[in-house]
Amino acid sequence: MMTLENAGDLRRRLQSAGEKWTVDPRFKDTDALPTFHLGGDLSKVPKVTTVSRADIAPYLSAISVNSFLMRRRIDRGFVDATKLASVVQVAPATEHAGTSAPSAVDWRNRFGWPWLADIKNQGGCESCWVFSAVGVVEAMTRIEHCIWSLRSEGDVHDGLGVTCAQTGGPATAFDWMKTNGVADPGCWAYEENNLKYAPTPDRDGRTVKLDNYVTLSTVQDQKDWLDNVGPISACFEVYQDFWYGTDVSGVYTQQSTIAEGGHCIVIVGYDDSKQAWLMRNSWGTGWGVDGYCWFGYGQCGIDDNVKYGVPMGYTNADPWTKRNIHNGNLYESGDGPSHHNFEVWAQAPGNAVRHYWRDGASLNWSLAETFGNDCAVCPSATGTTFNRNFEMVFRTTANRLHHWYFDQAQGKYFDGGVFGPTDVAGNPGFIQGDYGAPGNFELVVMIAGGQLVHWWRPNTPIGAWVQSVAFGSNVAHSGPALVQRPDNGLDVVVANVDGTMQRYYRDDQAGDTWSARETFGSNVQSAPVMIQGEYGASNETVQGNYELCVAVGGKIQHWWRDNAGTGNWSMSTQFGTNVAGATVEAVHGLIESSYSFDLEVVALLSNGGLQHFWRYGSDWYPGPVFGSITT
């Protein structure tokens, strides 16, 4: 590699050598040229001629929870629509509907949704091979589970025990993730200092788990995969014009003869009219076009090396990522072969708690365990970073609060004890926040006299429940409507005595001070359930809208708050019939599910039955009645 002083020096050397490429005109002669690091060891990336072609047909013909991809698979002829069960959701045609591969795919904004997190920067380490593999898992978690799930390259890199200077191939990173999963940056961040690997103690509950990955050897298979599954990992030889050449802003074709080494990236699309792959790099947004570039087919050996993909159904998202998209008694767990089971906990005769679950493949509901004897109202439950345990709190028949948890390792429920005030009068809002690791439990509930009280339990180490402050006035109903905002503050919505709903706000910088904010709605005589969803979250840094459901007049009202814009609440619609009447906490649970950003609700009917409702697009549909609190 020749020594370069600045852009002008490189231009003169190129001209003297008679090279066909020139330095990008964005660089002035006096500009120092940026330094980029590689890391791809191409000896660890098999050539397509040395491997057998994998049969990808089973992956393309599988049922997908992503309705957009189901439409693609049907349109391409991979899935027979006449054999699909009526419960399988299929999006209307939104793009190329022929049986052949489309001429272009771009996962940056496909089907009207953003799917890729912000561009990252590997900095001064030879770690592109880790960024390539983690980038695919991160993208597939978003595509499959419809959540932003930022993953940490440092968790894999340092977990492998390699140093900043070590090169490698993506398969090494994929294999490590198959055994260990991949955590979020808050568990163990990416760094360039060769620190000893020491993730937070709750790592197991903060990892996206990976079942397997697939080796792709033909260009047509790779295009079919990009169209019907998602992004893929790829590696190639870097030549010097890839760093500084003018073609990076158009379609890159190799002109330089100066080889620099191997590099691994993520391919997130293609365009036959450009004869190019759409490449996502790991050199920050200052390189290429905001970190991306079009890379010509076959250039620099990119199509001579195998590429890697992760099938749908092979990522198991973690409770930490999901913590804001569910509330109340309904939770989408990672259980089941496709990692999309629903879990519901409800009051049962004898003041017991029943655990129901829905299989993510058949969508059939079943009864699991029954436990406890003092449950007065529907529990508020969540999945936690304690080894993905289910944890819940409910109001007891003696107006206290009772904590139970399901230990995943032992496969049974344990009594976490009674705590809190002696005059609990509402349903608790219960979440795991991000104070500490494992994060503290946070709880807000109404007490006698129409006030709210905030309790919390330290989890690093586990301590006793502690009362914070009492706040608010004229509250009539509290429920599972507590959310932690991205700025670490807390929001809760309750129903007031006058029939309105009220948001209370706690500023993380102001300690235990809660402030009353906007009111909205009317004639509300039951507790709302609220989540923070993905609508409005244009990337992983933007707060999504609040989604809220509440029973009014035998129906369920759906409200939403534009958190990224005006901050106003709007009611979109009413749905359902025979929902339990006034003063009953009728809406038990709300989630935004993996099923193409659908909202899902469990509500109590006037006859004591438990009914599932779901929203696809803008329309709500009644699901089955699968349980009862009275029989």
LORORO-316132 format. One record per residue (C-alpha): x, y, z. Coordinates in steps of 0.2 Angstrom, whole numbers, padded with zeros to 4 digits, always signed. Each point is the difference from the previous one (the first is absolute). Example, Ala and Ser with C-alpha at 12.3 -4.5 7.8 and 13.67 -1.06 7.14 Angstrom:
+0062-0022+0039/+0006+0017-0003/
END
This chain:
+0000+0000+0000/+0007+0017-0005/+0002+0014+0013/-0012+0014-0004/+0001+0018+0007/-0016+0007-0006/-0012+0000-0015/+0011+0010-0011/+0014-0012+0003/-0011-0015-0005/-0006+0009-0016/+0018+0003-0006/+0005-0018+0003/-0015-0006-0009/+0003+0011-0015/+0019-0005+0000/-0005-0019+0001/-0013+0002-0014/-0014-0006+0010/-0018+0000-0007/-0008+0007+0016/+0001+0017+0009/-0002+0006+0018/-0018+0005+0004/-0001+0019-0003/-0008+0002+0017/+0018-0001+0006/+0011+0016-0002/+0018-0002-0004/+0004+0005+0018/-0012-0011+0008/+0007-0015+0010/-0007-0016-0006/-0011-0010+0012/+0007-0016+0007/-0012-0015-0001/+0003-0017+0007/-0004-0017-0007/+0001-0017+0008/-0007-0013-0012/+0011-0015-0001/-0006-0007-0017/+0009-0017+0004/-0014-0002+0012/-0014+0003-0012/-0003-0015-0012/+0000+0002-0019/-0017-0004-0008/+0009-0013-0010/+0005-0010+0016/-0017-0002+0008/-0016-0009-0005/-0015+0011-0004/-0012+0001+0015/-0018-0004-0003/-0008+0017+0005/-0018-0005-0006/-0006-0005+0017/+0005+0017+0007/-0009+0009-0014/-0016-0011+0001/-0001+0001+0019/-0014+0010+0009/+0006+0017+0005/-0008+0011+0014/+0005+0015-0011/-0015+0002-0011/+0010+0011-0013/+0012-0015-0003/-0015-0012+0000/-0006+0010-0015/+0017-0001-0008/+0000-0019+0002/-0017-0002-0007/+0003+0011-0015/+0016-0009-0004/-0009-0017+0001/+0010-0006+0015/-0016-0001+0011/-0017-0007-0006/-0012+0013+0006/-0015-0012-0001/+0008-0011+0013/+0002+0014+0013/-0010+0000+0016/-0012+0015+0001/+0010+0006+0015/+0016+0003-0010/+0002+0018-0005/+0005+0005-0017/+0003+0018-0005/-0008+0007-0016/+0012+0001-0015/+0011+0016+0002/+0014-0003-0013/+0005-0012-0014/-0013-0014+0000/+0007-0012-0013/+0007-0017+0003/+0017+0005-0005/+0013+0009+0011/-0003+0019+0000/+0012+0011-0009/+0004+0009+0017/-0001-0002+0019/+0005+0013+0013/-0002-0004+0018/+0004+0017+0006/-0019+0005-0003/-0010-0015-0006/-0019-0002+0001/-0001+0017+0007/+0010-0004+0016/+0018+0003+0005/+0009-0016+0004/+0019+0005+0002/+0007+0008+0015/+0012+0015-0001/+0017-0003-0009/+0014-0005+0012/+0019+0002+0000/+0012-0014+0004/+0013+0014+0003/+0018-0006+0002/-0003-0018+0002/+0001-0014-0013/-0017-0005+0005/-0011+0001-0016/-0003-0019+0000/-0009+0002+0017/-0010+0016-0006/-0005-0010-0016/-0007-0015+0010/-0008+0011+0014/-0008+0011-0013/-0009-0014-0008/-0007-0006+0017/-0005+0017+0005/-0009+0003-0016/-0009-0017+0000/-0006+0004+0018/-0008+0016-0006/-0007-0009-0015/-0007-0015+0010/-0005+0008+0016/-0004+0018-0006/+0010+0008+0014/+0016+0010+0000/+0012-0011+0008/+0017+0008+0000/+0014-0013+0002/+0018+0001+0006/+0014-0005-0011/+0011+0002+0015/-0010-0014+0009/+0005-0012-0013/+0018+0006-0004/+0005+0001+0018/-0010-0016+0005/+0010-0009-0013/+0016+0006+0009/+0008+0008-0016/+0010+0016+0000/-0003+0016-0010/+0013-0005-0012/-0007-0018-0004/-0008-0004-0016/-0013-0013-0004/-0015-0006-0010/-0019+0002+0004/-0003-0018+0003/+0011+0001+0016/-0011+0014+0006/-0016-0009-0005/+0005-0016+0008/+0004+0009+0017/-0017+0008-0001/-0008-0017-0002/+0007-0005+0016/-0001+0016+0010/-0012+0012-0009/+0004+0018-0002/-0003+0014+0013/-0005+0018+0000/+0014+0014+0001/-0006+0004+0018/+0005-0018+0005/+0017+0001-0008/+0004+0014-0012/+0012+0000-0015/+0017+0007+0004/+0018+0001-0007/+0010-0003+0015/+0001-0019+0002/-0009+0000+0017/-0003-0016+0009/-0018-0006-0004/-0011+0004+0014/-0018+0002-0005/-0014+0004+0013/-0006-0014+0010/-0017-0001-0008/+0008-0003-0017/-0011-0016-0004/-0016+0011+0001/+0008+0013-0011/+0005-0011-0015/-0008-0003-0017/+0002-0019-0002/+0005-0008-0017/-0006-0017-0005/+0011-0001-0015/+0005+0008-0017/+0001-0005-0018/+0014+0000-0012/-0005+0007-0017/+0011-0004-0015/-0010+0006-0016/-0004+0018-0005/-0018-0005-0004/-0002-0008+0017/+0007+0016+0008/-0012+0011-0010/-0015-0012+0005/+0006+0001+0018/+0001+0019+0000/-0018+0001-0008/-0008-0013+0012/+0010+0000+0016/+0012+0014+0003/+0018+0007+0000/+0015-0011-0002/+0018+0000+0005/+0014+0001-0014/+0019+0002-0001/+0011+0006-0014/+0018+0007-0004/+0002+0018+0003/+0010+0011-0013/+0005+0017+0004/-0013+0009-0011/-0013-0007+0011/+0006+0011+0014/+0002+0016-0009/-0006-0002-0018/-0013+0010-0009/-0011-0015-0004/-0005-0003+0018/-0015+0013-0002/-0006-0009-0016/+0003-0019-0004/+0017-0006+0006/+0011-0009-0013/+0018-0004+0004/+0013+0011-0009/+0014+0000+0012/+0013-0014+0000/+0006+0003+0018/-0008-0014+0011/-0002+0004+0018/-0008-0015+0008/-0016-0009+0003/-0016+0009+0006/-0017-0006+0006/-0016+0009-0001/-0019-0002-0001/-0010+0000-0016/-0017+0007+0002/-0006+0000-0018/+0004+0000-0018/-0005+0009-0016/+0001-0009-0017/-0001+0016-0009/+0016+0006+0009/+0007-0018-0001/+0005+0003+0018/-0002-0006+0018/-0006+0013+0013/+0014-0001+0013/-0001+0006+0018/+0017+0003+0007/+0007+0002+0017/+0011+0016-0002/-0013+0013+0006/-0011+0012-0010/+0014+0010-0007/+0005-0014-0012/-0009-0003-0016/-0018+0006+0000/-0005+0001+0018/+0010-0016+0003/-0008-0009-0014/+0006-0003-0018/-0005-0009-0016/+0013-0014-0003/+0001-0008-0018/-0004-0018-0002/+0015-0011+0000/+0012+0014+0005/+0015-0004+0011/-0005-0018+0001/-0016+0004+0010/-0010-0014-0009/+0015-0012+0000/-0002-0002+0019/-0015-0007+0009/-0013+0011+0009/-0010-0003+0016/-0018+0002+0004/-0011-0002+0016/-0017-0008-0004/-0016+0006+0007/-0005-0008+0016/+0019-0002+0005/+0002+0015+0011/-0007+0001+0018/-0002+0017+0006/+0004+0005+0018/-0012+0006+0014/+0011+0016+0002/-0003+0005-0018/-0019-0003+0002/-0002+0008+0016/-0010+0015-0006/-0011-0008-0013/-0011-0010+0012/-0010+0003+0016/-0012-0008+0011/-0004-0019+0000/+0006-0003-0018/+0017-0003-0006/+0009-0007-0016/+0013-0012+0006/+0014-0009-0009/-0007-0017+0004/-0005-0012-0014/+0009-0006-0015/-0003+0017-0009/+0003+0011+0016/-0017+0008-0002/-0011-0007+0014/-0012+0011+0009/-0001-0001+0019/-0016+0006+0011/-0003+0000+0018/-0017+0002+0007/-0010-0001+0016/-0009-0017+0003/-0013-0007+0012/+0007-0001+0018/+0010+0016-0003/+0013-0011-0009/+0010+0005-0015/-0001-0009-0017/+0014+0000-0013/-0006-0002-0018/+0011-0001-0015/-0002+0001-0019/+0010-0010-0011/+0009+0011-0013/-0002-0013-0014/-0018-0006+0002/-0006+0015+0009/-0010-0012+0012/-0002+0005+0018/+0003-0012+0014/+0000+0001+0019/+0016-0002+0009/+0002+0002+0019/-0011+0006+0014/+0007+0007+0016/-0003+0012+0014/-0016+0003+0011/-0001+0018+0003/-0001+0009-0017/-0014+0013+0000/+0003+0007-0017/+0009-0004-0016/+0019-0001+0002/+0012+0012-0009/+0014-0010-0007/+0016+0001-0010/+0015-0009-0006/+0016+0005+0009/+0019-0001-0002/+0001-0013+0014/+0003-0014-0012/-0016+0005-0010/-0011-0004+0016/-0018+0005-0001/-0004+0012+0015/-0017+0007+0006/-0008+0010+0013/-0018+0001+0005/-0012+0008+0013/-0004-0013+0014/-0017-0003+0008/+0008+0009+0015/+0004+0016-0011/+0018-0004+0000/+0012-0003-0014/+0006-0018-0004/+0016-0004-0011/+0001-0017-0009/+0013-0006-0012/+0002-0015-0012/+0018-0006+0000/+0005-0006-0018/+0014-0011+0006/-0011-0010+0012/-0016+0001-0010/-0011+0005+0015/-0008+0015+0009/+0007+0007+0016/-0008+0012+0013/+0009+0016+0001/-0009+0007+0015/-0013+0013+0005/+0005+0018+0001/-0006+0018-0001/-0013+0010+0007/-0015-0007+0010/-0013+0010-0010/+0003-0004-0018/-0016+0004-0010/+0006-0002-0019/+0009-0011-0011/+0019+0002+0000/+0010+0006-0015/+0016-0010+0001/+0016+0000-0011/+0018-0003+0001/+0010+0016-0003/+0018+0003-0004/+0007+0006+0016/+0014-0012+0003/+0002-0017-0007/-0011-0010+0003/-0011+0015-0001/-0011+0005+0014/-0018-0004+0001/-0011+0015-0001/-0019+0000+0006/-0013+0013+0001/-0018-0003+0007/-0015+0009+0007/-0003+0000+0019/-0015+0004+0010/-0005+0018-0001/+0004+0002-0019/+0019+0002+0001/+0014-0009-0009/+0015-0008+0008/+0017-0004-0008/+0009-0015+0007/+0016-0008-0007/+0012-0015+0003/+0019+0001-0002/+0006-0015-0010/+0019+0004+0001/+0001-0009+0012/-0018-0006+0003/-0007+0010+0015/-0017+0003+0008/-0014+0010-0008/+0001+0019+0005/-0013+0013-0001/+0005+0016-0009/-0014+0013+0000/-0019+0002+0000/-0006+0012-0013/-0016+0005-0010/-0018+0003+0005/-0017-0005-0005/+0005-0016-0008/-0014-0013-0002/+0010-0014-0009/+0018-0005-0002/+0006-0014-0011/+0015-0007-0010/+0003+0017-0009/+0018+0003+0006/+0014+0003-0012/+0018+0005+0001/+0004+0013-0013/+0017+0000-0010/+0006+0014+0011/-0002-0012+0015/-0015+0010+0007/-0016-0009+0004/-0018+0003-0007/-0016-0007+0007/-0018+0003-0006/-0015-0002+0012/-0019+0003+0000/-0006+0015+0010/-0016+0001+0010/-0007+0012-0013/+0001-0013-0014/+0016+0007-0008/+0017-0008-0002/+0015+0008+0007/+0019-0002-0004/+0012+0002+0014/+0018+0003-0004/+0016-0003+0010/+0016+0009-0006/+0015-0011+0003/+0011+0015+0004/-0013+0007+0013/+0001-0015+0012/-0017-0006+0007/-0010+0015-0007/-0016-0005-0010/-0009+0013-0010/-0018+0000-0006/-0001+0002-0019/-0013-0001-0013/-0018-0007+0002/-0010-0008-0014/-0015-0011-0003/-0017+0000+0009/-0012-0012+0009/+0014-0011+0005/-0004-0011+0015/+0014-0014-0001/+0019-0001-0001/+0009+0003-0016/+0015-0011-0006/+0014+0009-0009/+0016-0004-0010/+0013+0009-0010/-0001-0008-0017/+0010+0001-0016/-0011+0012-0010/+0009+0016-0002/+0017-0007+0005/+0009+0004-0016/+0016-0007+0007/+0006-0008+0016/+0003+0017+0008/-0018+0007-0003/-0013-0003+0013/-0015-0009-0007/-0018+0004+0002/-0010-0004+0016/-0014-0012-0003/-0014-0001+0012/-0016-0011+0002/-0014+0003+0012/-0017-0007+0003/-0014+0013-0002/-0019-0005-0002/+0003-0018-0004/+0012+0003-0013/+0019+0003-0001/+0007+0017-0005/+0017+0001-0008/+0010+0016+0003/+0017+0005-0006/+0013+0014+0004/+0011+0007-0013/+0016+0000+0011/+0012+0005-0015/-0011+0014-0005/-0014+0010+0007/-0002-0009+0016/-0019+0000-0002/-0011-0015+0004/-0013-0006-0013/-0013-0014+0001/+0001-0010-0016/-0015-0012+0002/-0011-0010+0012/-0002-0019-0002/-0006-0016+0009/-0017-0004+0008/-0006-0005+0017/+0016+0006+0008/-0001+0000+0019/-0009+0015+0007/+0004+0015+0011/+0012-0001+0014/+0007-0016-0006/+0018-0001-0006/-0006-0007-0017/+0015+0003-0011/+0013-0012+0007/+0014+0000-0012/+0007+0009-0015/+0015-0004-0011/+0008+0005-0017/+0004-0017-0007/+0012-0008-0012/-0014-0002-0012/+0004+0015-0011/-0002+0013+0014/-0017-0006+0004/-0008+0006+0017/-0007-0014+0010/-0012+0001+0015/-0007-0012+0013/-0017+0007+0008/-0012-0006+0012/-0018-0003-0006/-0016+0003+0010/-0002-0018+0002/+0017-0003+0007/+0008-0006-0015/+0017+0005-0007/+0001+0005-0018/+0014+0004-0011/-0001+0015-0013/+0013+0005-0013/+0003+0014-0011/+0007-0002-0018/+0003+0016-0009/-0014+0011+0006/-0013-0013+0003/-0004-0010+0016/-0005-0018+0000/-0008-0011+0014/+0010-0015+0004/-0005-0015+0010/-0007+0000+0018/+0013-0011+0008/-0003+0000+0019/-0011+0006+0014/+0003+0008+0017/-0016-0008+0007/+0000-0018-0006/
END
